[in-house]
Amino acid sequence: MKARDLMVSPVITIKPSASVREAAELLLKYRISGVPVVNDDYRVVGIVSEGDLLHRAEAGTERQRSWWLLAFAHNETLAQDYIKAHTRRVEDVMTRDVIIARPYTPVHEVAMLLEKNRIKRVPVIEDDRLVGIISRANLVQAVASVGKKLEVPMSDSAIRDNLLAHLNRQPWAHTSMINITVSNGVVDLWGTTESDAERKAIRVAAEAAQGVSAVNDNLVTYRVQGWT
């Protein structure tokens, strides 16, 4: 699945010259937590989020620094705090370094971008122009909307072969230490694992395998101090 398959389009946007109040009204009206800032060519020049509007003078939430922090704070930092709290223009509060994705970016890479950069949304850019946006909520919606796969009847031997092939591709799975039997779609797992995490991962892989109706976990974990 690619970014284009999940992105929301068209995108709610705002101009750099818009007021901070307009940005806040957009977030409330559409129940979103951030909005891309675009110029007249629909190129993304920034993004304004709830976090950018937290410390505002009109709300009484202007950042307050203790006297000892003030003693160490640079004048430039204090000036930037003042701008964030008092400006009326979006261009003064928006985040300018925007993390983006492309329409063909794999969804798992989008998820990594969100996690690594601790952000909630990623604009999708094509030919330097905004074409969509993906939020954490969109990824959760994708998980929730996945329907049951069309089950094609599979023989027990095919289920076993497919599961073993899948496990053999996993660097954490020690397939030489386990055995798998399948009867009428019911998988029995036998053998030893080197950790509880490996044991659980093998069970998860079996449960997710096509054609499997149930899994019996008979695995044991061997640690240096003994069996569990």
Secondary structure, 3 states (H helix, E strand, C coil): CEHHHHCECCCCCECCCCEHHHHHHHHHHHCCCEEEEECCCCCEEEEEEHHHHCCCHHHCCCCCCCHHHHHHCCHHHHHHHHHHHHCCEHHHHCECCCCCECCCCEHHHHHHHHHHCCCCEEEEEECCEEEEEEEHHHHHHHHHHCCCCCCCCCCHHHHHHHHHHHHHCCCCCCHHHEEEEEECCEEEEEEEECCHHHHHHHHHHHHHCCCCCEEEECCEEEECCEEC
